[in-house]
């Protein structure tokens, strides 16, 4: 599985962006896909995850209520709709996927993911 993320850019506080992640290769219903981000000088952190079958979604507390994860299985594309952006959302955003069967409690564990996209930069200025 190869992942290609896009959609990043430079925006102002309060603006919106939608990130996309196109997958090539076979994506099965058991797959979990997620978004992580890494800000300058910080560790990579979990943003959101979803089971490809359309089941359970999870969000970090910092983005809950502002970001929405979704997927289009016909296009093999993962999305992250980001609203009400804040300067602290500035980071490189990575999409990731795993074929392991993992519980939703483990969506946030980056070690569970086997496939990673190249990252797309989001910069939010005040």
Buried (B, 14 or more C-beta within 10 A) or exposed (E): BEBBBBBBEEBEEEBEBEBBBBBEEEBEEEBBBBBBBBBEEEEBBBBBBBBBEEEEBBBBEBBEEBBBBBBEEEEBBBBBBBBEBBEEBBBBBBBBBBBEEBEBEBBBEBEBBEBBBEBBEBBBEE
